Every structure is written in structure tokens, then in C-alpha cells.
Amino acid sequence: MVKRFVSNNGLRVVFEPNNTVRSVSVGIWIGTGSRFEKKKENGLSHFIEHMFFKGTKDRTAQEIAESFDSIGGHVNALTSKEYTCYYAKVLDTHAKYAADVLADMYFNSTFEKKELEKEKGVVLEEIKMYEDTPDDLVHDLLSKASYGEHPLAYPILGTEQTLSTFSPEDLFSFMEEYYHAENVVISICGNVDETYVEYVQDLFSSLERSKSVSDKLEKPVFIPEKMVRKKDVEQAHLCLGYDGFSVDDDRIYSLILLNNALGGSMSSRLFQEIRENRGLAYSVFSYHSSFKDSGMVTIYSGSAEEQLDEVYNVISNTISEVRDNGLTDKELRNGKEQLKGGLMLALESTNSRMSRNGKNELLLGEHRTLDEITKSIDAVSMEEIKQTSKVIFDKDFSLTLISSDGQLPKSLQ
């Protein structure tokens, strides 16, 4: 059972005890990411994440790394479009030490100019690596095609141009705006009790409330844009995007089940038809991304360029079949069992549960039990699936393609 605490300064702590393990996972979740950046700030959230590991007033970058290596634990961080997280997983005997180091990184990172310039080089190489990975890059292009100038279109890593302008003052200013108490959730899961929660709350008791109210998020308008990039690649990388549902939409479970049957599993229609039956691609899948006020269904395939038109036609025909006729009873039944099984298996580690609880508190502000979620999944009807498929696939779609000739599929030209 997830317990929720609110400190005097507005900081939220969510805690799920588990005395059947010897580990503890702690995550600091901040409600900001690339979506909250101005165009000139693009990449700043991700860059701050990097700089948290480059030294504090009391620890060098090497000492931060050694802090966790020396106790057999690990520490990491991630940045998305709507949140940033710093987290650690350690043995329960080192739980307080892990919290001490994370708090030191949060409050006392120095962002020294010398380290900042070195880390710009590291992130620049990360951007170049992404450019050299077309099966990742095509998804970023899809965001740009689908959302235009909206911040949801911004790449999480930023660009070489924005990266070059960042100064220590920019980092501190961004943190002052978003790294305040009401915008932070600390998630704890593992073999500790509520005295540990009190210890963590005390570490973060100096975190100040917001000094100003940030502007409300602007809901994006989905744009059915087609965008092609010519690049020296061995495969054609194709993405289709459809306007989806927000994270709190009541129809989210019907969409998850629909996606699972379409391209979310090895038994899905796209995987079976494109890979297994026709041998047109090694990698083909679909997924749904949910944001606070919007979402997107993405379909991806990587194939030989001469097979691109056939791949696109199979995808198009499969979507039409699902939109017009819905799923079979077997697909819906199997999908529900896959979804429930995947959910249960994914929560077998303290780190997975810590992540789930942190995101739920930050994005939804509620914590449903597994039994409640299971009931919601089981309750999805065939009629709801049909309605959802029409809502999603009756609209025009965005498309991005990376290929050596930079040509759209013939049926789209």
C-alpha cells in the first residue's frame, strides 16, 4: 500500500514499504522537462541532470560516483518531456547514506564553469550519437512534424546551438523556477519504515516554495505533417503518428489494449503480417505516449527502401481493418491477460515500484491499487475498443521518414 506524506513546505513523499526485500529505491521526481523550456532553453532540463553528477560543495564528480560504487548500489537519472528524476537503489543498510548523497547533489551542485564546458562536450557527443541512430531519430522527427513549434516538439537533448549558450546562471535560474517544493515528489520503496520517511523529509525541509506561479501548459494542436529526411542509411525508417489520449483520459485502457493488438506485442497484427508472414522488416511496433493534456499513437517500421511502399500499404490496410471492424474476441481476451501480466511482472523490483509511484503522484495525483487497475482492464468492452479505434484512426496522421533517397512511399506522393 502506498502511503502519502506532505511536508510543511509542500514537498510530497510517497512511500511503499516492502520488508520481503533487502533493497531500497529512492527517487526525486521534478515536474519539469523539455516541454517546460523556452526555445532558447531547449536541452536545459537534460543538461542540469548531467551537471548534478559533476560535483557539489563537498564532493567531486568522482566522489559522487564512488559514493554508490563503494556500497554496491547504483545511481542514475532521466529526463523526459514532462519530468526529470534522480534515483538510487541500494541495500537497506545504506538507505540513509544514499539519501544524503542525493540531497547533496540536489542542493549543493556547484555547476562550475570548467565542468560545465566539459559536460557540453559530452552532451554534444550524445546528440551526435542520436543523429547516427536513425531508428531513434525518426521518432524525434515525428514529434516535430506532429507538434510544430509547440514545446512538445523540442528534442529532450536540445541542439548544438542551444547547448553552446548555457551558463551556470541559466541552470540556477531554471532550477529556481521549477525545482521548488510543490513541484517535487520523493518516492521511496523498499525495506525501510516511516522513520526513514521522516529522515528524508528533514533532508529536504529547506526546499523553498515557489516564488512565482508558472504559466499553465498550452495544449498542443496535432498537425498531420509529413516530414522526410535524406540520410546515408541502409534501411528506410518510417513513423506514423496519430493524435492520442492524455495520461488521465478515461479511455486510456481501451487504447492500450487496442495498441497491444495493433503492434504492441509479438502476436500483434503488424508484427505477424509485416515480419512473420512477409519478412519485410526486423523491427516493427506501435506504442502510445501520454502527456498531461495530449498523447500520440506511434507506428514504426524499419525496412529495405524497395519494400517501403509495401510496408506502408500493410500498415494502412491493418489500421483500416481495425478501425472498421475492431478486434477479435481472442485479441481482446489475450490483450487483457498480457496487460495484467506485464503490469504485475514489471513491479517485482523496488525500483519499478518507486518509479510507478513517483510518476503517478507527479502526473495524476492518485495511486490506484493493482486490483483497481485490473478491474478497469477487465471492464473494457469490445464496443469501447471500436469507439476508441474510430476516434484515433478516423483522423489524418503525421509521418516521418529517414531514407537514403528521401522519397515518400509511392502511395503518398
Secondary structure, 3 states (H helix, E strand, C coil): CCEEEECCCCCEEEEEECCCCCEEEEEEEECCCHHHCCHHHCCHHHHHHHHCCCCECCCCHHHHHHHHHCCCCEEEEEECCCCEEEEEEEEHHHHHHHHHHHHHHHHHECCCHHHHHHHHHHHHHHHHHHHCCHHHHHHHHHHHHHHCCCHHHCCCCCCHHHHHHCCHHHHHHHHHHHCCHHHEEEEEEECCCHHHHHHHHHHCCCCCCCCCCCCCCCCCCCCCCEEEEECCCCCEEEEEEEECCCCCCCCHHHHHHHHHHHCCCCCCHHHHHHHHHCCCEEEEEEEEEECCCCEEEEEEEEECHHHHHHHHHHHHHHHHHHHHHCCCHHHHHHHHHHHHHHHHHHCCCHHHHHHHHHHHHHHHCCCCCHHHHHHHHHHCCHHHHHHHHHHHHCCCCEEEEEECCCCCCHHHC
